[in-house]
Amino acid sequence: MNPFSVHGPRNLRGVIWMAVAVVVVAGGLAMASLLPEGSPFHASAFVVSLAGKYLAYAMLALSVDLVWGFAGILTLGHAAFFALGGYAMGMYLMREIGARGVYGNASLPDFMIFLSWKSLPWYWWGSEHFAWAALLVVAVPGLLAGVFGWLAFRSRVSGVYLSIITQALTYALMLAFFQNGLGFGGNNGLTDFKDILGADLHAPLTRAVLLVVTGVLLAASLLAARFVVASRFGHLLVAVRDAENRTRFLGYRPDQVKLLVWVFSAMVAGLGGALYVTQVGIINPGEFAPANSIESVIWVAVGGRGTLCGAVLGAILVNLGKTLFTAWLPEFWLYGLGFLFIGTTLFLPQGIMGLLRHVRKPPAEEVTPEVSDTQGGEA
């Protein structure tokens, strides 16, 4: 039996503890950032931004775990949905700049004026409204995932072929967004953000609130994912992963099951991308890079595939390690990441969560079986 079918996500208490821990840590760092700089407990703006970025990455890892850990779909293109959510939020933040840009034009972003654009393209309409931008954050990745998934799953594309196609998707989007004519800032992307909902994006209080909001939305996404995988649909999802042909013979539609979880995971990734942009202050085509999608798979593998909590833990720990490693030996990070993935595959196939589960597993009790006589009575 596949060990991922019975552990981790069925444990509601563990998921709740992880969700609470995320919110508490985010709230603690937010409060520490508002303390005077001379305080020993003060958290700098850099630390707050870094923590927010880790939590946004955790949402991407969570979305990957939903489709890889529970549907058996090894995606190498989920960074595309993450980046699309980021661009949707970036469009709103660009419109918030208004007349305070370099060229003082309240209607067009600076990069459009520089490229001699005369008016906003139609897909920028309404982007000055936060509610519309929030809708686009989940709707655009969800729509793309729906179209892509319907074509792929209906054609029964699976395995390594599907992985390659997802990688091609995000690479194609990266090349497209590098073009100045697409209207998203070309290779420079969208940056120089100033406000969000009228609040100064660089003010300590705004950064603290954004960190808490990111933590709360990550916790909510974690609980929502647990609800999905623990429901009857989740059991069907695991059945499709472990025995797709048998599930089909029983009258179910595996392509529809995969499509639903694929779209949901894309929307979670898009939400993570939007929160990422508010933390780091920039979004560019580099976020579509296939390497980012591959890294997210490594986060899930390290934390523990098919455990939900492991995806969150893996994303945070690997990115923390990346921050520290690149500060000391930046040129060797990719080698370290490769060795980490190989080591996890060989020596820790169930990730950190599998190791913790093994350590906490109580020893099996020795039970003496009853012996019955030939008449059915007890001996």
N, C-alpha and C positions, 0 to 999 in steps of 0.2 A: 504494500500500500504506500502511496506517495505520502511522505511525512507532512507535506504542506497542506494536506487535505483536512487534517484533524487538529493542528496546533495553531497557536497564535491568534488568528482573527476570531475564533470562537470564544476567546477569553475576553469578555466585555470588561472585566475589571482591569486587565492590563492595558487595554486601549484607553479607558477612562483615566488611568493613572498617567499615561503618556500625554494625553490631552491636557490634563491639569498641570503637569510639569511644564509643558510648553508655555502655557498661559502665565504660570507663576514666574518662570525664569524671564519671560519677556516683560512682565510687569515689574519685576525686580530691577532689571537693567534700565527700564524706562524711568523708574523712580530715582535710580542712582545717577542717571544722566542729568537730572534736575538739581542735584546737590551742588553746592559751591565747588569750584575747581580745586580749592585747597583741601577739600575733604578727602580722606583716604579711601572713601567708598565711591568717589565720583567716577562715573563712566563717561569716557570721551565720546564725541560725536562719531569718531572713527569706529569705536567699539559698537556703538548702537547701530550704525549703518551696516557693519559687518554681521552683526547678529540678525538683523532684518534680512540680509541677503541669504544667510544660511537657512532661515525659516522659509523663504520663498523657494529656495532650491529643494527644501524638504517636500514642498507641495508638488514639485515636478517629480521627485522620486516616488511619492505616494501614487501619482497617476501612472507611472511606469509599473509599479508593483501591482496595480489593479489589473492591467492587461497581461503582464508577464507572469506574475505569480499565481493568478487565478484563472486566466483564460489561456495561458500557454502561448501568448503572442509575444515573441521577442521583438520589441520595437526598437529601431535605431533612428527614429525620426521624431520623437516626442518633443525635442527642442523646438520644432517648427510651431507647435501649438503654444508653447511657452513664449516664444518670441512674438507671435501674433497677438497674444494678450498684452504683451509689453508695448507693442506698437499702438494698439487701441488706446491704452492709457496715455502713451506718449503724445498722441494726437490731441487729446484733451489738454494735457499740460502745456503743449505748444500754443494752443489757442488762449490759454490763461495768461500768457505773456502779454498779449495785446499790443499796445503802442509802446511798450518798454523795451522792445527789441532794438537792434542796432539801427534799423532803417525807420523805426517809428511808425510802422504800418500796423494798424489794429486789425486788419482783415486778413493779411497774409503773413505766414511765418517768414523769418529772415531768409531761409534757404530758397524759398520760392521766389522772393524778390531778386535774390542774387542770380537765379537761373532764368529771370525774365518771365516768370509766370504772371499772367494778367488776372487770374481769378482762381478760386479754390476748385480743385476737381470735385466731382460729385460725391466721391466716397469720403470726402472730408466734411460734407454737410452735416450739421448738427453736432459736430465734435466739440463745440464750445460748451455743451451741456454735459454735466457729470453723469446724469442718469443715462443718457444715450451712450456715453463712453463705457459706463459700467455694463450696459447691455452688450455692447460690441465685444467686451473683454471675454465673455463666455460664448456669445453667439457666433462670432467669426471662427474661432477654433472648432466649435461644435459643428458648424456647417461644413467646414472643410473636412473634418473627420467623418461626418456623415456621408458625404459624397465619395470620399476615398474608400471608406470602409464598405459602403454598399457595393462599389465596383469590385473591390478586392475579395471580400468574403463571399459575395454572390458567385464569383468565379472560382471559389474554393482555393484561392492562393493561400499557402501556408508555409510554415517552416522557414528555411533560409531564404526562399524566394520572396516571402513577404517582408522579411527583415531588410533585404536589399532594396525593395521597392520603397519602404519607408525612409531609408537612408537617401535614396534618390529624390524623394519628395522634398525633404528638408534642404538638400543641396541645391535643387532647382529654385526653391524659394530664396535661398541665400543669394544666388546669382541674380535673380530678378530684383531683389531689394537693393542690390549694389548699383542698379541703374538709376541715374538721376531723373530720367523721364518718368519713373513710376510715381514720383511725388512723395517720397518718404525720406528725403535727405541724402540719398545715395550712400556712399561708404561712410559718411560722417554720421548718418542716422539722425536721431532727434535728441536734442540736449539743451542745455542752458535753461532748464525749467526754474520757475520762480515761485509760483503759488500752487496750492491745491485747495479748492473750495474757499478761496479767499485768504488762506493762511500761508504765511511765509514758509516755504518748503525747507528752508535752511535753519529755521528757528529751533532751539532745543526742545521746546514744548511740542512742536509739530512732529519732529523726529521721534519723540517719545510716544506720542499718540499713534504714529504710523507703525512703530514696533509692536505696540500692544494690539493694534488692529490686525497686523500680520499674524501674531501669535494666536489670536482668537479665531481668525479664519482658517488657520492651519488646524487648530483643534476641532473646529466644526467640520472641516473636510475629512479629518481622520475618523470622526464619529459617523459621518455620513457614509464613508467607505466601509466602515465596519458594519453598519446597518445593511448595506447592499450585499456584502459577502456572507452575512449571517442569515439572510432571508432565503426564501425558497428559490429566488432567482440566483442567489449565490451558490446554492447547492447545484442548480442546473449548470451554472458557469463552470464549476469544478468538474461536473460530469462531462461537459463538452471538452474540457482540457484533457481529461484522462481517458475518455473513450468517446470520441466524437462520432464515430460510425454507429456505435451502439445507441447513442443518444438520438441520432437521426432515425434509426430504425424504430425507435419507440414513438416516433411521430413529432419530435421537436424540430425546430429550425435552428441549427447551430449558427448559421450565418446571421440571423437576427439577434441571437444571444450575444454573439461577439460584437455586433454593431452597436448594441445598446451600451455595453461596458466601454467600448472604444470611444464613443461620443462623450460619455460621462467623464472618462479619464482625460480627454482632450480639454474639456471645460475646466476641470480642476487645474490642469497645467496652465491654461490661459489665465486663470485667476492668479496663480503663482507668478506668472510673468508680469502681470499688472502691478502686483505688490513689489516685485523686484525693481521695477523702474522707479517707483517712488522712493526706494531705499538708495539706489546707486546714482540716480539722476541722469541716466543716459540709456538709450536703446539703439543699437546699430545692427547691420546685417550679420555681424560676427556671432550673434546669439543663435542664428540658424545653423551654425557650423555642425556637421555630423559628429565632430569630436565631442560636442556638448551632450548629444544624445547618448553617445557611448559611455561618457562619464556617468550619466544618470543611471545607466544599467549597472555600472560598477558600484555605485552607492547602494543600490538595492541588493546586489549580491553580497556586499560586505555586511550590510545590516541584517539581511535574512529575507530571501525571496518568499513571498506569500505570507507575510506576517504583519504587514501594514506598519506596526511600530518599528520594525527593523528598517524599513525604508526611510522613515524620519530620522532614526538614530544614525543610520549609515550616511545619509546626506550631510548631517551636521558634523559628524566626526571626520569624514573624509575631507570635507571642505575646510574644517579647522586644521587638519593635518596639512592640507595644501597651502594654507596661509602661512603656517610655520615653516614648512619645508621650502617654499619659494623665497622666504626671507633669508634663509641660510644658504641653500644650494638651488637656485632657480633653474639652472640648466639641467638638473637631474630629476626634476619633478616627474616628467613623463615616464622615465625609467622606473621611478618609485611606484607610480600608479600602475604600471604594467606588472611589476612584481607583486604588488598588493592583490591584483585581480587573480594572477596565477596562484599565489599562495592561498587565497580564499577558496578558489576552485579545488585545489588539491587537498588542503588540510582543514578547511572550514566550509564545507559545501552548504551547510545550513546557516552560515553567517553568524554574526554575534548573537542574535536571538536564539539560534540553535545551540550555541555554546552555553548561554545562560540557562536555557531549558534543561540541558544535560547536567549542569552543575546543581540546579535546584531540584532535580528529579529525585524523589525519595527512593531508598532501596526497596526492592520488591519483597513483600512479606512471604515467608515460607508457609504454605498452606498444606496441611495433611489431608489428602482426599479421603472421603468416606468410602468404606468398603462394604458392599452389599453381598448378601448370600444369594444363592440361586433362587430363593423364594421371594426375593425382593425386599426382605426385612434387613434391618441394620445388623451388622455383625456384633 
